[in-house]
Amino acid sequence: MKASEPPERVSLGRLGERGLIRRIRSRGSARAAAGVEVGIGDDTAVLTVPPDHRLLATTDLVIEGVHFRRSSATPADIGWKALAVNLSDIAAMGGIPRWALIGLAVPADTPVESVDAFYEGLDAAAAPHDVAVVGGDTSSSPAGWMVNVTLLGVHPGAPRLRSNARAGDVVAVTGSLGASAAGLHVLETGRERARDSGLSAEELAELTAAHLRPRARVGEGRWLGQAPGVHAMMDCSDGLATDLAHVCRESGVGARVALTRLPVAPAVRQAGRLLDGDWQRWAVCGGEDYELLVTADPVAVDDLVGGLRAATGTPLTVIGRIEGPAGEVVFVDGAERAVAMGPGFEHFHG
């Protein structure tokens, strides 16, 4: 091979499943970690749960064409997001994420380097939380990438359930809403067109990162999960409208949300103005923000807002109250008039 020629790319079809498993096993995130008696290499992982802790378990599918597009998401982005969405579920319980099992199906002609990059992205999302990959499965896929992550965590106390909201609670969210939906709109519009419309490089980076590499609020979830006055909690994965409706249905309560109080980043509003998008709908219905949705005793809210910012740097914004008919979520404008916003994301919706 001449010095100027690129090295030959090796596909998974040539490497084989056993070769791929050996490659995955050699990665840092797949080695022994706290609580791991047996990791990758046997029929199952053998794990040790700390005394007096509850075991948490969650799983999510991430599928090409549904949750990401290879035209805009790199393999590293896919790996990051596949783990992040599961981290967010553990965060919503106030738990500590510990061990991950990764199911990965890709076409046989996929370059090995793409799988390496997938795990690099996954490792980058796992590292801040000391999450270890302890097993999983690999398969060829007849069409597109499919990823299934099962994440196990622990909780030293009582998990914050979505069924614990109480009448009179305030409704609050961490961070801001709508950035992921705005980022998807930017990607579908095209980065070049979005840039030509007037969005700055910083705004483009902020919005696309929110969609491609969301950050789970693990530290915030642990703090809120131990804070007095917090009653119910879940993550905003399918959009505020859908997720708050879940809380209300499970708790047997209703909710009223002031649209004027929604925390929306300036870049999201700017993208809406410049790219013919509805920034308010992105914030309410867009989904995949992975912020935490909280209901809490109104007496405790000032301590929660100040304490969370002091502990994590993340804002907590009160957007409404638990009130009204059970299962009903009402959004109102500045004049207290009801505004129809529609649902968030739902699979199989015709």
C-alpha positions in Angstrom: 0.0 0.0 0.0 1.3 3.4 -0.9 1.9 6.0 1.8 -0.7 8.3 0.3 -3.5 5.6 0.3 -5.9 5.4 3.2 -5.9 2.2 5.3 -8.4 -0.5 4.2 -11.7 -0.2 6.1 -12.8 -3.4 7.8 -16.5 -4.1 7.9 -18.3 -6.0 10.6 -19.0 -8.7 8.1 -15.3 -9.4 7.9 -14.6 -8.9 11.7 -17.5 -11.2 12.8 -19.6 -11.2 15.9 -16.9 -12.7 18.2 -14.4 -10.3 17.0 -16.7 -7.4 17.7 -17.5 -8.7 21.2 -13.8 -8.9 21.9 -13.4 -5.4 20.7 -16.2 -4.1 22.9 -14.9 -6.0 25.9 -11.5 -4.4 25.6 -13.0 -0.9 26.0 -12.5 1.0 29.3 -16.3 1.2 30.0 -16.6 -2.6 29.7 -14.0 -3.4 32.4 -14.7 -4.3 36.0 -16.2 -1.5 38.0 -17.8 -0.9 41.4 -20.4 -3.6 42.1 -19.5 -5.7 39.1 -18.5 -9.3 40.1 -18.7 -10.6 36.5 -19.0 -8.3 33.5 -18.8 -9.0 29.8 -17.7 -12.6 28.9 -20.2 -14.8 30.7 -23.9 -15.7 30.1 -25.0 -12.8 32.4 -23.4 -10.1 34.4 -23.2 -10.6 38.2 -23.8 -7.4 40.1 -23.8 -6.4 43.8 -26.4 -3.9 45.0 -25.4 -1.9 48.1 -27.3 -2.8 51.3 -30.6 -1.0 51.9 -30.7 0.3 48.3 -33.5 -0.3 45.8 -32.6 -1.5 42.3 -33.9 0.7 39.4 -34.2 -0.6 35.9 -35.1 1.2 32.6 -34.7 0.5 28.9 -35.1 2.5 25.7 -34.9 1.8 22.0 -33.2 4.2 19.7 -34.0 3.4 16.1 -32.7 4.9 12.8 -35.4 6.9 11.1 -37.4 7.3 14.3 -35.0 8.8 16.8 -32.1 9.8 14.6 -31.1 10.1 11.0 -27.6 9.0 9.9 -27.5 12.1 7.6 -27.3 14.4 10.6 -26.2 12.2 13.5 -22.7 10.7 13.7 -22.2 7.2 15.3 -20.7 9.0 18.3 -23.9 11.1 18.6 -26.0 7.9 18.4 -24.0 6.3 21.2 -24.3 9.4 23.4 -28.0 9.8 22.9 -28.8 6.1 23.4 -27.3 6.2 26.9 -28.4 9.7 27.8 -32.1 8.9 27.4 -31.7 6.1 29.9 -29.7 8.2 32.3 -32.6 10.7 32.2 -35.0 8.0 33.4 -32.8 7.1 36.4 -32.4 10.8 37.1 -36.2 11.3 37.1 -36.4 8.7 40.0 -33.7 10.6 42.0 -31.5 7.5 41.5 -27.8 6.7 40.8 -27.1 5.1 37.4 -24.6 2.2 37.7 -24.6 -0.5 35.0 -25.6 -0.6 31.3 -26.4 -3.4 28.9 -26.1 -2.5 25.2 -28.0 -4.2 22.4 -26.7 -3.1 19.0 -27.9 -4.1 15.6 -26.3 -2.6 12.4 -25.9 -3.7 8.8 -23.1 -6.2 8.1 -21.2 -3.7 5.8 -20.9 -1.1 8.6 -17.3 -0.1 9.1 -15.7 -1.2 12.4 -14.7 2.4 12.9 -18.3 3.4 13.1 -19.0 1.0 15.9 -15.9 2.2 17.7 -17.2 5.8 17.4 -20.6 4.7 18.7 -19.0 3.3 21.8 -16.8 6.4 22.2 -19.9 8.6 22.3 -21.6 6.2 24.7 -18.5 6.2 26.9 -18.4 9.9 26.9 -22.0 10.1 28.2 -21.3 7.3 30.8 -18.0 8.6 32.2 -19.3 11.6 34.3 -21.6 9.2 36.1 -19.3 6.2 36.5 -21.6 4.0 34.5 -20.1 0.6 33.4 -21.1 -1.4 30.4 -21.6 -5.0 31.8 -23.1 -6.8 28.8 -25.5 -6.8 26.0 -25.9 -8.3 22.5 -24.9 -7.7 18.9 -26.7 -8.5 15.7 -26.7 -7.8 12.0 -29.6 -5.6 10.9 -31.3 -5.9 7.5 -31.9 -2.1 7.4 -30.6 0.7 9.5 -29.2 1.0 13.0 -31.1 -0.2 16.1 -29.9 0.3 19.6 -31.4 -0.9 22.9 -29.9 0.2 26.2 -30.9 -1.3 29.5 -29.7 0.8 32.4 -29.6 -0.3 36.0 -29.3 2.1 38.9 -29.8 2.2 42.7 -31.6 4.4 45.1 -30.8 4.7 48.8 -34.3 5.9 49.8 -37.7 6.4 48.3 -37.8 7.1 44.5 -39.8 10.1 43.4 -42.8 8.6 41.4 -44.9 10.4 38.8 -48.0 9.2 40.8 -47.2 11.4 43.8 -48.5 14.8 42.7 -50.9 16.5 45.1 -53.6 19.1 44.6 -52.1 22.5 45.3 -48.5 21.5 44.3 -46.6 23.9 42.1 -45.4 22.5 38.7 -41.8 23.3 37.8 -39.1 22.3 35.3 -35.3 22.3 35.3 -33.3 24.1 32.7 -35.2 25.2 29.6 -37.6 23.7 27.0 -37.8 23.5 23.3 -34.1 23.4 22.3 -34.1 19.8 21.1 -37.1 20.4 18.8 -35.5 23.6 17.6 -32.3 21.7 16.9 -34.2 19.0 14.9 -35.8 21.8 12.9 -32.4 23.3 12.2 -31.0 19.9 11.1 -34.0 19.3 8.8 -33.8 22.8 7.4 -30.1 22.4 6.8 -27.3 24.0 8.7 -26.2 26.2 5.8 -29.7 27.6 5.2 -30.1 28.1 8.9 -26.8 30.0 9.0 -27.9 32.1 6.0 -31.1 33.0 7.7 -29.2 34.8 10.4 -28.6 32.2 13.2 -25.2 32.6 14.7 -22.6 29.8 14.9 -23.1 29.7 18.6 -26.9 29.4 18.3 -26.5 26.6 15.7 -24.1 24.7 18.0 -26.4 25.2 21.0 -29.5 23.9 19.3 -28.0 21.0 17.4 -26.2 19.8 20.5 -29.4 19.9 22.4 -30.9 17.4 19.9 -27.9 15.2 19.1 -26.3 15.1 22.5 -28.9 15.8 25.2 -27.6 16.0 28.8 -29.4 14.0 31.5 -30.1 15.9 34.7 -28.6 13.1 36.9 -27.1 15.4 39.6 -30.2 17.5 39.6 -32.4 14.4 40.0 -30.4 13.2 43.0 -30.6 16.6 44.7 -34.3 17.0 44.0 -35.0 13.4 45.0 -33.6 14.1 48.5 -35.1 17.5 48.9 -38.1 18.0 51.3 -41.2 19.1 49.6 -40.7 17.3 46.2 -43.6 15.0 45.6 -43.6 13.8 41.9 -40.9 13.8 39.3 -40.4 12.6 35.7 -38.3 13.5 32.7 -39.6 15.5 29.7 -38.9 13.0 26.9 -42.1 13.2 24.9 -42.9 16.9 25.5 -44.3 18.9 28.4 -47.9 18.4 27.3 -47.7 14.6 27.1 -45.4 14.2 30.2 -47.4 16.4 32.5 -50.6 14.6 31.3 -48.9 11.3 32.4 -48.2 12.8 35.9 -51.8 14.0 36.2 -53.3 10.7 35.0 -51.1 8.6 37.3 -51.8 10.9 40.3 -55.5 11.5 39.7 -55.1 15.3 39.5 -55.2 18.1 36.9 -52.8 20.9 36.0 -52.8 24.5 34.8 -49.7 25.9 33.1 -48.9 29.5 32.2 -47.3 29.7 28.8 -45.7 33.0 29.7 -43.7 31.3 32.4 -42.1 28.6 30.3 -38.3 28.8 30.3 -37.2 29.1 26.7 -33.7 29.9 25.6 -33.1 32.9 23.4 -31.6 30.7 20.7 -34.9 28.7 20.5 -37.0 31.9 20.1 -34.5 33.2 17.5 -34.7 30.0 15.5 -38.5 30.2 15.6 -38.4 33.7 14.2 -35.9 33.1 11.5 -36.8 29.6 10.4 -40.7 29.9 10.3 -41.0 27.7 13.4 -43.3 27.8 16.4 -41.0 28.1 19.4 -43.8 27.9 21.9 -45.0 24.6 20.4 -41.4 23.3 20.5 -41.3 24.1 24.2 -44.7 22.5 25.0 -44.9 19.6 22.5 -41.4 19.1 21.0 -40.0 16.6 23.4 -36.5 15.2 23.9 -35.4 18.0 26.2 -34.8 15.5 29.0 -35.4 18.2 31.6 -37.0 17.2 34.9 -40.7 17.9 35.5 -41.4 18.3 39.2 -44.4 18.9 41.4 -43.7 20.2 44.9 -45.2 21.8 48.0 -45.5 25.5 47.4 -44.1 26.3 50.8 -40.9 24.6 49.8 -40.5 26.1 46.3 -38.2 29.0 47.2 -35.8 26.6 49.0 -35.9 24.2 46.0 -35.2 27.0 43.4 -32.3 28.5 45.4 -30.9 25.1 46.6 -30.9 23.5 43.2 -29.1 26.4 41.6 -26.5 26.5 44.4 -25.9 22.8 44.3 -25.8 22.2 40.5 -26.0 25.6 38.8 -29.3 24.6 37.1 -32.4 26.8 37.3 -35.7 25.5 38.4 -38.7 27.4 37.1 -42.3 27.3 38.4 -44.6 27.1 35.4 -48.0 26.2 36.9 -50.0 24.5 39.6 -51.7 21.1 40.2 -55.4 22.0 40.1 -58.6 21.3 38.1 -60.3 18.2 36.9 -58.4 14.9 37.2 -56.3 14.1 34.1 -56.8 17.5 32.5 -53.9 19.8 31.6 -54.8 23.4 30.6 -52.3 25.9 29.1 -53.2 29.5 29.5 -51.9 32.8 28.0 -51.0 36.0 29.8 -54.7 36.9 30.0 -55.5 33.5 31.6 -57.3 32.3 28.5 -57.0 28.6 27.6 -54.8 27.9 24.6 -55.1 24.6 22.7 -51.5 23.3 22.3 -52.0 19.7 21.2 -50.2 16.6 22.4 -46.5 15.9 22.4 -44.8 12.9 20.7 -46.5 9.5 20.7 -45.3 6.3 18.9 -47.9 4.6 16.7 -50.0 7.8 16.6 -51.9 7.8 13.3 
